Amino acid sequence: MNATGWLAIAGLGPGNEALITPEVSAALAEASDVIGYIPYVARIAPREGLVLHPSDNRVELDRATLALDLAARGHKVVVVSSGDPGVFAMAAAVFEALEAGNPAWRDLDIRVLPGITAMLAASARAGAPLGHDFCAINLSDNLKPWPLIEKRLRLAAEADFAMAFYNPRSKSRPEGFARALAVLKEACGDARPVLFARAVSTPEEELRIVPLDKAEPEMADMRTMVIVGSSRTRIIERQNGPLLYTPRSAPGTLP
């Protein structure tokens, strides 16, 4: 093993280049190889001495194995994810490959470089809907069965969390989000506000806030972050657009 190699697992933020952290930019400037999903690697400017390794969306473990192997051979490798690499992204995949792979890989210099998640970017654009207790759920059933997703939705609703949903509605499984909304409408009632935040921080950004009973599956796609408020989440109406926030206090406590 070449001791000069290293592996950084980096978050590129939600889309706007201004939201990439200086730490991530420094790692990219030093990297010999960048590995990731095709649209994320496309965000990296080519330069002399840098090899780009774009790949399809469902080969995370292959990407992770390649990154570990290159780092073990002395390369300076950055694995890129959108948002934060530790939130439904590549950091966990790299550690899965590390745990199951070559024992010598465990001595590598491996760093996780955080980024601004879509969940936090969407919340900030709308106000502060995650201002009190909240949970994040990935609605994709690629790596977990639908009954587990439904169980978690019901329990989160029962606990009165605000909820942030990743991967709400894919082209291959458009029915999943409809099922999720049906579960929420049954469990929560109709009054909770729902934020649909699409392509946040990009020129295609769109924000829409509707009550839960008016939420429709077609309002979301895979570029949309959906945040469902708790029973305490409020809307402040303003001429230049509403603000959505969840108060810091729980029922029975001082405001």
N, C-alpha and C positions, 0 to 999 in steps of 0.2 A: 504494500500500500504506500502511495506517495503522500507524505504527511502534509504537503502544501494544498491538497484538495480540500474543498469544503462544499457544503450544501446549505443554501438558504431557501426557505419556503416562504414566499412573499405574497402579500395582499396588494393588489393594484387599486383598491378602492372601488367605488360604484360606477366610475366612468370618466369623470372630469380629471384631467391630468393634474390639476391643482390640488387634488385630494390624495395624491400619492405621497407617502411620507418621505422625508429626506433620507431616512434609514434605508428604505427600499430603493430609492433612486441611487444611493451610493453603492448598494450591492449590485444593481444592474450595471452600473458603470464599470465595475470590476469583473463582472462575470465573463467566463469563456463560453458558457452554454446557458440557454434559456429554454425551459421545457414547460409545456402547458397545452391546454385546450386551444384549438385553432383561433377563435376570436380574441383570446387573451394574449396569445403570442403575437398576434397582428398589431397589438398596441405597442410593441417594443420596436424602437427604431433600429434598423440594421446598422451595423458598423463593422469595420475591419477587426478581425479577431474574435468576432462573436458568431456562434453557430446557434440558429434557432431550430427548435424541435417541436413543431406543432403536431397535435394528434387529435383524434376524435374524442367525443365526450365520454364514452363508456369504457375507456381503457386506463382508468386511473392507476391501477396497480402496475400496469406496464410502464406508465410514465414514471411512477415512483421507483421501480426497479432500475430503469435506465438512469435516473438521476443518481441513485446510490452507487451504481456501477461506475458512472463517469467520475463522481467525486472520489471514489476509491482509487481511480486511476490518475488522480491529480488534477482533475478539472475543477474549475470554480463554477458551480452550478446554481442557478436560481430556478426553482419551480414556481410558476406564477399561478395565482388564482384571482378571480375578481373579489371585491370586498375584502374580507379577512380570511386568511388561509385556514384558520382553525374553526370556522363556522360553516359546516356542511361543505367543506372544500378539501384541498389537497394535503393539509398537514396530517390528518388522520390516516389518509391513504399511504403516505410515506412511512408513518410509524407502523402500520400494518405490514408493509413490505419489509421494514427493518426487523421487526420481531420474527418474521417467518424466514428471513433470508440469511445471507452469508454472515456468520457470527463476527467476522472481521469488520463489517460495516458499523458495528456498535461503537467503534472507536473513532468514527468520523466526527469532524466538526460540523454539527447540524444546528441550525438556528431557525426559529420561526419568527418572521418579521410581520407584526400585525398591520392590518389595514382597516379602513373605515368600511363597515359592513353596509349592505343595502338597507338592512333593517334600521340602522342608526341614521343613515342619510335620509331615508324616507321620513322617519320620525322628526328629524330636524326641519325638513322642508315644511311639514304640516304644523309643527309646534312642539308638543311634548306628550304625545299619546302614550309613551312608555315611561312616564314620569313616576309611576308607582310600580308595584310588582308586575312582572310580565313573564311570558315564556315565548320561545321560538320553536316552531314545528315545521319540518320539511314535509310537504304534502305529497311528494313523489313516493310512489309505491315500488320503485325499482329495487330498493334494498331493504324494504320492510313490508309486511303484508297490510292490506287495507284494514282488517279488524284492529290492528295495533294503532293505526292512525286514528280510527274512530274512537277507540278507548281514550287515547290521549286528548282528543278534542273534547270529549264529554267531561273528563276529569278537570281539564283546564277551565272549562266553562263553569263547572261546579265550584271550583276554587276562586272564581271571579277574577282570573288573570286577564289583563290585556294580552292579546295574542298576535304574534308576528308570523306570517306564513311565507315560507320560501317555496319556490317551484309550484305555484298554485295550479297552473293549467297548461299542460303540454298538448301539442297537436296529436300525439299518439294516444293520449289518455285524457281527452277533454271532459269525460264524465266524472273524473275524480273530484274536481272542485265543486261540481254541482252536488255531489254527495256530501262534501264537507259543509257546504252552505246549508243543506237540509239538516244535518246534525246540529249545527250551530243555532239555526232558527228554532229547532225543537228544544234545545237546551237553554238558550239564552233569552228567548222572547224576541221581540221585534225592534226594540228601541236602541240597541247599542249602535254607535256610529262605526262605519267601516271605511277605512282609507284605502283607496286603490292608487298606488304611487308607481307609475310606469317610467322606466328609463331615467331614474332620478340622476340629476347633475349632468345630463347630456342635452343636446338641442331638441331631442324628442320627448323631453320630460312632460308628463301629464299627471295632474293630481285631481282626484275626485273623492268627495266624502258623501256617503249616502247612509241612511238608516239600514239596519240589517235586513229588514223586510223588503227593501228595494234593491238589495244586492243581487246581481245576476252573474252567472258563470262567465258570460261573454265580456264582462268588464275586466277580466284578467287574462294575461298570457304569461309566458315564462320570463318576460322582462319586467313583470309587475310584482312589487312587494305589497302584500295585503296585510293591513293591521286592523284588527277588530278590538275596539275599546272594551274596557270593563264596564260594569254597571255605573261606575263613578265618572267615566270619561265625559268631558264637557266640550261643547263647541262655543267659541266666542265669535259672534258674527261681526264682521267689519266691512267697510265699503271696498277695501282692496283685497278681500278674500278672508275666509274664516280661519281661525286658529283652533286646532284640536289639542286638548291636553287632558291628562289624568292627574287629579290633585294628589299631593304627597301624602295626605292623611287617609286612613281607613275609617269606616263607620265606627262611631263610638269613641273616637279620639278628638283632641282639639284640632281645629282647622289650621 
